[in-house]
Amino acid sequence: MTRKTTPFDWKYLLRPEGADTETPSRLAGACKTVVWLGVSILLGVGMGHLC
C-alpha cells in the first residue's frame, strides 16, 4: 500500500480543518497539533498575567 505524498505547504499549519480535509502526512498533522497547543498555552499564560 503506497500513499501518494504531496509536497509540504506551510499554509497547512494555519488552515482550518474539516471532516474532508486530508493531512499531507502524520508528521504534518503532529506539527500542526504541537504548534496550536503551544499557541494556546502562550495565550493562556499571557491572559493569566493580565489578570
Backbone as numpy.savetxt, mean C-alpha at the origin, in Angstrom:
# Nx Ny Nz CAx CAy CAz Cx Cy Cz
2.32 -23.48 -13.25 1.47 -22.30 -13.25 2.36 -21.07 -13.25
2.31 -20.32 -14.30 3.08 -19.09 -14.39 2.14 -17.91 -14.26
2.61 -16.91 -13.59 1.82 -15.71 -13.39 2.41 -14.59 -14.24
1.57 -13.94 -14.97 2.02 -12.83 -15.80 2.42 -11.67 -14.88
3.65 -11.23 -15.00 4.11 -10.13 -14.16 4.03 -8.83 -14.94
3.62 -7.81 -14.24 3.58 -6.47 -14.83 4.65 -5.64 -14.17
5.21 -4.67 -14.88 6.23 -3.83 -14.26 5.65 -3.05 -13.08
6.47 -2.85 -12.06 6.02 -2.15 -10.86 5.77 -0.68 -11.17
4.67 -0.17 -10.67 4.29 1.22 -10.86 4.12 1.86 -9.49
4.86 2.92 -9.22 4.81 3.57 -7.91 3.44 4.13 -7.59
2.65 4.43 -8.62 1.29 4.94 -8.39 0.41 3.90 -7.71
0.79 2.64 -7.81 0.01 1.57 -7.17 -0.08 1.78 -5.66
0.97 2.34 -5.05 0.98 2.53 -3.59 -0.05 3.56 -3.14
-0.45 4.47 -4.02 -1.40 5.52 -3.65 -2.81 5.25 -4.15
-2.96 4.36 -5.10 -4.25 4.08 -5.70 -5.14 3.30 -4.74
-6.42 3.67 -4.60 -7.32 2.89 -3.75 -7.59 1.53 -4.38
-7.88 0.57 -3.53 -8.14 -0.78 -4.00 -9.62 -1.09 -3.94
-10.08 -1.86 -4.88 -11.45 -2.33 -4.90 -11.45 -3.85 -4.97
-12.63 -4.40 -5.11 -12.75 -5.86 -5.17 -12.11 -6.43 -6.43
-12.05 -5.64 -7.49 -11.51 -6.13 -8.75 -10.09 -5.64 -9.03
-9.44 -4.99 -8.07 -8.08 -4.50 -8.25 -7.10 -5.66 -8.16
-6.23 -5.76 -9.15 -5.24 -6.82 -9.16 -3.90 -6.27 -8.67
-3.30 -6.95 -7.71 -1.99 -6.52 -7.21 -0.91 -7.03 -8.15
0.10 -6.22 -8.43 1.17 -6.66 -9.32 1.91 -7.88 -8.77
2.13 -7.93 -7.47 2.80 -9.08 -6.84 2.51 -9.06 -5.35
2.87 -10.14 -4.69 2.68 -10.18 -3.23 3.57 -9.16 -2.54
4.77 -8.97 -3.07 5.69 -7.99 -2.48 5.12 -6.58 -2.59
4.53 -6.25 -3.72 3.92 -4.93 -3.90 2.77 -4.74 -2.92
1.96 -5.77 -2.73 0.86 -5.68 -1.76 1.36 -5.50 -0.34
2.44 -6.21 0.00 3.03 -6.07 1.34 3.62 -4.68 1.53
4.28 -4.15 0.49 4.84 -2.80 0.58 3.75 -1.76 0.79
2.64 -1.94 0.08 1.53 -0.99 0.22 0.98 -1.03 1.64
0.85 -2.22 2.20 0.36 -2.37 3.56 1.29 -1.70 4.56
2.58 -1.92 4.41 3.56 -1.34 5.33 3.58 0.18 5.22
3.52 0.70 4.00 3.53 2.16 3.81 2.33 2.79 4.49
1.13 2.26 4.25 -0.07 2.87 4.84 -0.17 2.64 6.34
0.38 1.54 6.83 0.44 1.33 8.27 1.35 2.37 8.91
2.50 2.64 8.29 3.41 3.66 8.79 2.80 5.05 8.76
2.09 5.37 7.68 1.43 6.67 7.58 0.38 6.81 8.68
-0.38 5.76 8.91 -1.41 5.80 9.96 -0.81 6.00 11.34
0.29 5.31 11.62 0.95 5.46 12.92 1.50 6.87 13.09
2.14 7.39 12.04 2.68 8.76 12.13 1.57 9.79 12.32
0.45 9.62 11.64 -0.67 10.53 11.84 -1.24 10.42 13.24
-1.34 9.20 13.76 -1.84 9.00 15.13 -0.94 9.64 16.16
0.37 9.48 15.98 1.32 10.08 16.93 1.26 11.61 16.82
1.15 12.12 15.59 1.06 13.57 15.41 -0.19 14.16 16.04
-1.31 13.48 15.88 -2.56 13.96 16.48 -2.48 13.84 18.01
-1.80 12.83 18.50 -1.64 12.69 19.95 -0.84 13.82 20.56
0.13 14.33 19.81 0.94 15.46 20.31 0.17 16.77 20.28
-0.84 16.86 19.44 -1.62 18.09 19.37 -2.58 18.22 20.55
-3.01 17.11 21.10 -3.99 17.15 22.20 -3.34 17.39 23.53
